[in-house]
Amino acid sequence: MAGIEIDGVNNKIDLDDDKDTSISANVDDTLLVEVGGNTLATITSTSVAINDGTTITTDDNTDTLSLIS
């Protein structure tokens, strides 16, 4: 593979040669981000689920994260 491959049958964009890093939308209104064969994130019109650790970094006292309910 020389670059990005688009799989129109499975609504998937493969980003590496072994096709285990991709972005796909094979379910209506749902975007999956897979890295190394593992689903890292699922994104819908109303939510984002991150399936692994998350790091948020800042180098000062700026309020960079807000949790609003």
C-alpha distances in whole Angstrom, upper triangle without the diagonal:
4,6,8,7,11,13,16,18,18,18,15,12,10,9,8,5,9,9,13,13,14,16,18,21,22,26,28,28,26,23,21,20,18,17,16,17,21,22,23,24,26,27,29,32,34,33,30,30,28,28,28,30,31,32,34,35,37,39,42,45,43,43,39,39,41,42,43,45
4,7,8,12,14,17,20,20,19,16,13,11,10,9,8,12,12,15,14,15,17,19,22,24,27,29,29,27,24,23,20,19,18,18,19,22,23,24,25,27,28,30,32,35,33,31,31,29,29,29,31,31,32,33,34,36,38,41,43,42,42,38,38,41,41,43,45
4,7,10,13,16,19,18,17,14,11,9,7,7,8,12,11,14,12,12,14,16,20,21,25,26,26,24,21,20,17,17,16,16,18,20,21,21,22,24,24,27,29,31,30,27,28,26,26,26,28,28,29,30,31,33,35,38,40,38,38,34,35,37,38,40,42
4,7,10,13,15,15,13,10,7,6,5,7,9,11,10,12,10,9,11,13,16,18,21,23,22,21,17,16,15,14,14,15,16,19,19,19,20,21,21,23,25,28,27,24,25,24,24,25,27,26,27,29,30,32,34,37,39,37,37,33,33,35,36,37,39
4,6,10,12,12,11,8,6,5,7,8,9,11,9,12,11,9,11,12,15,16,19,21,21,20,17,16,15,15,15,16,16,19,19,20,20,21,21,23,25,28,27,25,25,24,25,26,28,28,30,31,33,35,37,40,42,40,39,35,35,37,37,38,40
4,6,9,9,8,6,5,6,9,11,12,14,11,13,12,10,10,10,12,13,17,18,18,17,15,15,14,15,16,17,17,19,18,20,20,19,19,21,23,26,25,24,24,24,24,26,28,28,30,31,33,36,38,41,42,40,39,35,35,36,36,37,38
4,6,6,6,5,6,7,11,13,13,14,10,13,13,10,10,9,11,11,15,16,18,17,15,14,15,15,17,18,16,18,18,20,20,19,19,21,23,26,25,24,24,24,24,26,29,29,31,33,35,38,40,43,44,42,41,37,36,37,37,38,38
4,6,5,7,8,11,14,16,17,17,14,16,16,13,12,10,10,10,13,14,16,16,15,15,16,17,19,21,19,21,20,22,21,20,20,20,22,25,25,24,25,25,26,28,31,31,33,34,37,39,42,45,45,43,41,38,37,38,37,38,38
4,6,8,11,12,16,18,18,18,15,17,17,14,14,11,11,9,13,14,17,16,15,16,17,17,20,21,19,21,19,22,21,20,20,21,23,26,26,25,25,26,26,28,31,32,35,36,39,41,44,47,47,45,43,40,38,39,38,39,39
4,5,9,11,14,16,17,16,13,14,14,11,11,8,8,6,10,12,14,13,12,12,14,14,17,18,16,17,16,18,18,16,17,18,20,23,22,21,21,22,22,25,28,28,31,33,35,38,41,44,44,42,40,37,35,36,35,36,36
4,7,10,13,16,17,17,13,15,14,10,9,6,6,5,9,10,12,11,10,11,12,13,16,18,16,17,16,17,16,15,15,15,17,21,20,19,20,21,21,24,27,27,29,31,33,36,39,41,42,39,38,34,33,33,33,33,34
4,6,10,12,14,14,10,11,10,7,6,4,6,7,11,13,14,12,10,9,10,10,13,15,13,15,13,15,15,14,14,16,18,21,20,19,19,19,19,21,24,24,27,28,31,33,36,39,40,37,36,32,31,32,32,33,34
4,6,9,12,12,9,10,9,5,5,6,9,11,14,16,16,14,11,10,10,10,12,14,13,15,14,15,15,15,15,17,20,22,21,19,20,19,20,21,24,24,26,27,29,32,34,37,38,36,35,31,30,32,32,33,34
4,6,8,9,5,7,6,4,7,8,12,13,17,19,19,17,14,12,10,9,10,11,11,13,13,15,15,16,17,20,22,25,23,21,21,20,20,21,23,23,25,27,29,32,34,37,39,37,36,32,31,33,33,35,36
4,7,9,7,8,6,5,8,11,14,16,19,21,21,19,15,13,11,10,9,10,12,14,14,14,16,17,18,21,23,26,24,21,21,19,19,20,22,22,23,25,26,29,31,34,36,34,34,30,30,32,32,34,36
4,6,5,7,6,8,11,14,17,19,22,24,24,22,18,16,13,11,10,9,11,14,15,16,18,20,21,24,27,29,27,24,23,21,21,21,23,23,24,26,28,30,33,36,38,36,36,32,32,34,35,37,38
4,5,8,9,11,14,16,20,20,24,26,27,24,21,18,16,14,12,11,12,16,18,19,21,22,24,27,30,32,30,27,26,24,23,23,26,26,28,30,31,34,36,39,41,40,40,36,36,38,38,40,42
4,6,8,10,14,15,19,19,23,25,26,23,20,17,15,12,11,9,9,13,15,17,19,21,23,26,29,31,29,26,25,23,22,22,24,25,27,30,31,34,37,40,42,40,40,36,35,38,38,40,41
4,6,7,10,12,15,16,19,22,22,19,17,14,12,10,9,9,8,12,13,15,17,18,20,23,26,28,26,23,22,20,19,20,23,24,26,28,30,33,36,39,40,39,38,34,33,35,35,37,38
4,6,10,11,15,16,18,21,22,18,15,12,10,7,6,5,4,8,10,12,14,16,18,21,24,26,24,21,19,17,16,17,19,21,23,25,28,31,33,36,38,36,35,32,31,33,32,35,35
4,7,10,14,15,18,20,20,17,13,11,8,5,4,5,6,8,9,10,12,14,16,19,22,24,21,18,17,15,15,15,18,18,20,23,25,28,30,33,35,33,32,29,28,30,30,32,33
4,6,10,12,15,17,17,14,10,8,6,5,7,9,8,10,9,10,11,12,14,16,19,21,19,17,16,15,15,16,19,19,21,23,25,28,31,34,35,33,32,28,27,29,29,31,32
4,7,10,12,14,13,11,7,6,5,6,9,12,11,11,10,10,10,10,11,13,16,18,17,14,15,14,15,17,19,19,21,23,25,28,31,33,34,32,31,27,26,27,27,28,29
4,6,9,11,11,8,6,5,7,8,12,14,12,13,10,12,11,10,10,12,15,17,16,15,15,15,16,18,21,21,24,25,28,31,34,36,37,34,33,29,28,29,28,29,30
4,6,7,7,6,5,6,9,11,15,17,16,15,13,14,12,10,10,10,12,15,15,14,15,16,17,20,23,23,25,27,30,32,35,37,38,35,33,30,28,28,28,28,28
4,7,9,7,8,8,12,13,16,18,16,16,13,16,14,12,12,12,15,17,17,16,17,18,18,22,25,25,28,29,33,35,39,41,41,38,36,33,31,31,30,30,30
4,6,5,8,9,13,14,18,20,18,17,14,16,14,11,11,10,12,15,15,15,15,17,18,21,25,25,28,29,32,35,39,40,40,38,35,32,30,30,28,28,28
4,6,8,11,15,17,21,23,21,20,17,18,16,12,11,9,10,13,14,15,16,19,20,23,26,26,29,30,33,35,39,40,40,37,35,32,30,29,28,27,27
4,7,10,13,16,20,23,21,20,16,17,14,11,8,6,7,10,11,12,14,17,18,22,24,24,26,27,30,32,36,37,37,34,31,28,26,26,24,24,24
4,7,10,13,17,20,18,16,13,13,10,7,6,5,7,10,10,10,11,13,15,18,21,21,24,24,28,30,34,35,35,32,30,27,25,24,23,23,23
4,7,10,13,17,15,14,11,11,8,6,5,6,9,12,11,9,11,12,14,16,19,19,21,22,25,28,31,33,33,31,29,25,23,24,23,24,24
4,6,10,13,11,10,7,8,6,5,6,9,12,14,12,10,10,10,11,14,17,17,20,21,24,27,31,33,33,31,29,25,24,24,23,25,25
4,7,10,10,8,6,6,5,6,8,12,15,16,14,11,10,9,10,12,15,15,17,19,22,25,28,30,31,29,27,24,22,24,23,25,26
4,7,6,5,4,5,7,9,12,15,18,19,17,14,12,11,10,11,14,15,18,20,23,26,29,32,33,31,30,26,25,26,26,28,29
4,5,5,6,6,9,12,15,18,21,22,19,16,14,12,11,11,13,14,17,19,21,25,28,30,32,30,29,26,25,27,27,29,30
4,6,8,9,12,15,18,21,25,26,23,19,17,15,13,13,15,17,19,22,24,27,30,33,34,33,32,29,28,30,30,32,33
4,7,9,12,14,17,20,24,25,22,19,17,15,13,13,16,18,21,24,26,30,32,35,36,35,34,30,29,31,30,32,33
4,6,9,11,15,18,21,22,19,16,13,11,9,10,13,15,18,21,24,27,30,33,34,33,31,28,26,28,27,29,30
4,6,7,11,14,18,18,15,12,10,9,7,9,12,14,17,20,23,26,30,32,32,31,29,26,24,25,24,26,27
4,7,10,14,17,17,14,11,8,6,5,6,9,10,14,16,19,23,26,28,29,27,26,22,20,22,21,23,24
4,6,10,13,14,10,7,5,4,6,8,11,11,14,16,19,22,26,28,28,26,24,21,19,20,19,21,22
4,7,10,11,8,6,5,7,8,11,14,14,17,19,22,25,29,30,30,28,26,22,20,21,19,20,21
4,7,8,6,5,6,9,11,14,16,15,18,19,22,25,28,30,29,27,24,21,19,19,18,19,19
4,5,5,6,9,12,14,17,19,19,21,22,25,27,31,32,31,29,26,23,21,20,19,19,19
4,6,8,12,15,17,20,22,21,23,23,26,28,31,32,31,28,26,23,21,20,18,18,18
4,7,10,14,17,19,21,19,22,21,25,27,30,31,30,27,24,21,19,17,15,14,14
4,7,10,13,16,17,16,19,19,22,24,28,29,28,25,22,19,17,16,14,14,14
4,7,10,12,14,13,15,16,19,22,25,26,26,24,21,18,15,15,14,15,15
4,6,9,11,11,14,16,19,22,26,27,27,25,22,19,16,17,15,16,17
4,6,8,8,11,13,17,20,23,25,25,23,21,18,16,17,16,18,19
4,7,9,13,15,19,22,26,27,27,26,24,21,19,20,18,21,21
4,7,10,13,16,20,23,25,26,25,23,20,18,20,19,22,22
4,7,10,13,17,20,22,22,22,20,18,16,18,17,20,22
4,7,10,14,17,19,19,18,17,14,12,15,15,18,20
4,6,10,13,15,16,16,15,12,11,14,15,19,21
4,7,10,12,13,12,11,8,8,12,13,17,20
4,7,9,11,10,11,8,10,14,16,19,22
4,6,8,7,9,7,10,14,16,20,23
4,7,8,11,10,13,17,20,23,26
4,6,9,10,13,16,19,22,25
4,6,8,11,13,17,19,23
4,6,9,11,15,17,21
4,6,7,11,13,17
4,7,10,13,17
4,7,10,13
4,6,10
4,7
4
